[in-house]
Amino acid sequence: MMKKAGILLLIIFSVMVSNTYGKDSLRVKLGLYGGYNYNIHTADFYKLKNIPNCCKKFENGYGSGYNFGVLFEYKLSDKFALGLRFNAILLDGTLTASDTTRVILNDGPTTGKFEHSMTGEFFSIAGEPTLNYNPFGGLYFSIGGRFGTNIMASFDQKEQLTEPNERGTFADADGNNTHQQTRNEFSGDIPKEELQLFQTQVLARISYELPLNKKASVLIVPELAYYFPLTENVNNTNWKTAPICIGLAIKFVPQPKKPKPKPIEKIEILNLEWDIDTVKIEVENIDRDTIIEGMAMFIDEIIESTETEIIKTEYYKRTDTLKYPAPKYEIDLDISAVGLDKNHRELKNMNVVIEEFIYNRLDPLLNYIFFEENSTIIPERYVLLDSGEVTAFKFDDLFEVNTLDIYYNILNIVGYRMRQYPAAKLTITGCNAGVLTEKDHIAISEHRAKAVLGYLINIWGIDENRLILKIQNLPTQSSAPINHVLTMQENRRVEIESDNKKILEPVYMKRITRTATPPIAKFKLKARADAGIAKWEMLATHGNYDEVRFIKQDSCEMPKEIYWDFAKNQKTIPNENMPVKYYLSVTDSMGNTKQSEIKEIPIKLITIKEKMLQEIDNYKVEKFSLILFGFNTAQISDANRELLDFISKQITEDSEVEIKGYTDITGAGAYNQDLSIRRATSAKEALGLEHATVLGISEEELMYDNQYPEGRFYCRTVVITIKTKMR
């Protein structure tokens, strides 16, 4: 890009030279110049768009670069002249900012410092009109503007630990050692849509002309200039660059042409010179190249003279068109499907049996709302409705989601039940982490509680007289130790309690659900495109109206295999005695699209009614999650004992019971395995069962993502599954 800019400036300089000579040539100066610039950067942003960065704000930085260009000056009077320059300039610079973070040393975590750096490289071309004032001798003062555009821009960012030096490493969001002293390293070009393409600057320059010959037709000129920016480099960043340039120019003063001698008769010779461009066009349905000659266009003429001849050379240009046969781009593709059993082994026959069962589930409600550090805003992961959406809220809509997704609806569940029980009251208690920036910060506890209270009042219309607001520092039953990263997350919360246990009781739902045998379909994809695959789509439909039940598509590399877990989404599992139709579609980089043959997967649906009429074994499946256990305990709480009384009434002599105990990610693996078994065993003993299957699942198979505190709380549980044969 810089090479092209240099060539462009040389062309401009050549045109100015060729049009300068004449009777006013002594008023004109032409030249070339270049130099070094010290770049002063100012900014007001914390990150570039779509580029992760945890910097609070970039404000200033410095860098260096160079500039070069051509110049033209026209003398107006003894003191004043007009100037015009065309130039290119490189505005490099690095913005820096310091911050503190948690770092890992050999003896444990501590507070360290790190530096954010953002290096920008902006290369622009521009024109510079100026007014030049000559007070005396060769001294000139110039003022004017620079108007141009960025033709190349890139960035390079990183975060580097600075203290403790060469010893510390970063900790990740969970407090684990990353073993790295740098992070968030990104670099690349800045997209053109993010650049402020039109650049404007005000300039001031001082220079001094020193003649190199007696006629003063060649001048060497040292220069010093300052550019004040009016526009930013990148949109919405206030990133501006003010260069201070020091350089050297060489100026030429064209001398008047000598008068031509009186012409004498000479022999005229005419030469024709052609500049022929050829445009190539790819054309279908032709078998050989075809050239179509374009229209001739006169460009210029040059006349040269000797003592005996006048040689006239005329220059013409034309553009011819070359039509050549378009290549043929082929697309080959195929798709097939096989079934996988529960151990992911392939089955020979792909015949799917869909069977209906009665399925009941009970999920506990965690009565905490967790907040980010120093934040009083309810996080986006919680489901928050508009006031017009509350009438459409239904518990049945939660049946297809997992327990954690039901929890994210807790404010809507509480609002719904508060409407059901108008005499119930809520106590909303705001808490904080009790350490670091939140230590004794009672105001943040208050604002967190008011955020929950405001949602229930403004969205669900709950009378504020039914809502009791309490504030405190640490929760009454806080997670310990309080200075650990994970426990700090768990203590930044709002607690909800009610005088009516119906408000926070577990969510109990009943529905008919379907299972598939085999449970998973494995689609094998094959595709080859001469022009390369630009995008692909795999589609499966079912029913009289070919409703889409499963779809995968992308513009990146196509996988060789795609898996459809039928029962994972009850809304899309086949529900009719009709085959599933599937196919693969591929589009190449030339825009050609080809679809595979439509294939079928046979479906056999066995309904509950059919099983009862045909006396086929039919089961009711019920799944219960105990209200969450306390940290590092297997003790059955009073609330869990009430729940176990309810569960025991669902167990008959025809029931098969499986009890799984779970733990979160904290603690050693062997200890967590033992804790999960103790939790499951406690539930079995409380139910008075002898033959139930008891399993312990430690953190190697987490129920939910432990990134957030609610995921860890919901992993401290026991899941009881009851399969009862229906008669």
C-alpha positions, 0 to 999 in steps of 0.5 A: 500500500505504501509503495502504491502511495509513493508511485501515485505521488510521483505521478502527481509530481510529474504532471505538475512539472510537465504543466509548469514551464511557461511565462509565469514559471518563476512564480512557481516552485515544485518539490519533493519532501519527507521526514520523521514525525513524532506522534502524540495520541489521545483517546477515550475508549476501553476497547475496539468493537468485537475485540475483548479487553478489560481496560477501564480506559485508554487515554494517551500514548506516543509513537513515531512514523514518517511522511513524504510527498510532493509540493506546489507553490504559487507566488501571489506577491513578495510576501505571500504565496499559495501552497498545495501538497500531496503526501502520505504519512504513517501515524504509528502509536501505542496507547497504554493504561495500568490496572490491578488484578489477582495474580498467582505466585508460588505462595498463592494469589496476591494483587498485582499490576498489569499494563494494557497496550493498544498499538495502532498503525494508520497510513493515510494520504491527503492534500494540504492547501496552505497560505505561506508568509515570507517576512524576510530572507528565506524564512516562511510561516505556513498555515492551512489544513490537511484533508485525506483518508486512511488507506491502511489501519491495523492494531495489536493489543495485549495485557502484560503483567508488570508487578511482580516482575517475571514471577506472577501469572494471571488467574482466570475467572475461577481463580485458577492459575493460567500460567501466563503473564499475558492475555487478551492478545489480538491483532489484525486489520481494523475493518473499514466500516469502523474507520473514520475514513475522512481525516481533517487536520489543522497545520502550522509550519515553519521553514527556511529556504537555502539556495544550492546554486547561483540562480536559486533554481534549486533550494534545500529547505529544513521544515518543522510542522505541527498537525492538530487533528479534528477527526478521530481515527476509529469511530466512537473512540475519540482516538486522535493523532497529533504529529510533530514533523521534522523534515527536509524538502527540495524545491525547484524553480522552473526557468522560462523556456528559451524562444524557439528559432524561426521554423524552417521547412522540414520533412514530416514523419507520422508515428502511431503508438497504441496502448491496448488494454484487454478486459477478460470476460468469462462466458458460458456456452462458448468453446474458444476465445473471442477478441472484440476490438474496442473503439480507438481514443486519441490521448496525446501527441509529441512532436520532435524536430531535427535539422531536417525532420519533424517527427510527430508521434500520436498516442492512441488507447483502446480497450479490447474484450477477450471472451473465454469459455467459463470453466465447469464447476461440479458439486458431488455430495451424499448423505446417509443416516445410521442409529446409535445406541446409548453406548454410541455403537452404530446399528445396522437397521435405521428404524426408529421407535418412538414410545410415549410415557407419562413423565412427572418432574419436581425441581427445587427453587434456589431462593437467591439472586446473584449479582456481579462484583460491585453491580446492582443490576440483575444479570442478563442470564435471569429471565426478565419480562416486560409488564405486557408479557406476564399474562402469557407466563405459564409453568407448562412452558418450563417443562422442556428446559433443565432445572437451572433454566427453571431457576432463571425464571425465579422472579417470574415464578415468585411473581406468579405465585404472589398473585395466586396467594394475595395474603402472602408476604415476601422478605427481600434481603440484600447482601454483599461479599463482605471483602475487598471493594464490597466490605461494609458496603451496605449501600450496594446491598440496599440497591440490589434488594431494591432491584428485585423489589422494583421488578416485582412491583413494576412488572408483576404489580405486587403491592409494595406493602407485601414486600419487606426490605432488609439489608445487611453485609454478609448473608446470615448463612454465608459461604466460607472462606469469604475471601475465596473467588468462588465464595465471594460470588456466592455471597453477592446475592439477594435472598427471598423468603416468604411467610407462605411456603407455597411461594418458594416450594419446588416446581411440580409438572406432569406431561406425556414425554417420548423416548426414541430407540435408537436414541441418536441418529448419526448423519454422515455427510460427504461433499466436494465442490470444484470451486470450494464449499461456501455454505452447507445445510442439512435438513430433516422434516417430519409430518404431513406438512414437512415441518422442519424438526432438525437443521444444521447449517454454516458457512465454515468447513462442513463436518463429516458427521452430525448427531440428532439426539431425538429426545433432547428436545420434546418439541422436535421429536417425531410424533407421527407414524410417518418417516423423517425426510432428510437431505444435504444442500451445498453451495459453492463459492461461485453461487452454484447450489446442489441438493442431495437425494431426499432420504427417509428414516422409518418411524414407528410411534407407540402411544400410551393408548396403544400400549394399554389396549395391546397390554404392552408394558407401560411406565410412568417416570417421575424425577425429583430433585431434593432442595439443595444441600448445604455446602459440604454436608449430606444432612437432610434438611427439614424442607427436604424431609417434607419433600421426601414424605411426598416422594415416598407416597409415589413409590409402589411395589412396582416401582424401580428407584434410582438415587444419584448424589451430586457435588459441585466443583469445589473440593478434592475429587475423592472427597466429593465422590464420597460426599455424593454417595453420602447424600444419596444414601441419606435420601435412601435411608430417609425414604426407608428403601432397601433395594433402591440403586444408589450412585455418587457423581462427583465433579467429573460429571457436573450437572450444570456449568459451575461458572456461576454460583447458582450452577454450584448450588444446584450441583449440591443435590440428590436426583431421585428417579421413580419408574413405575409400571402402570396396570 
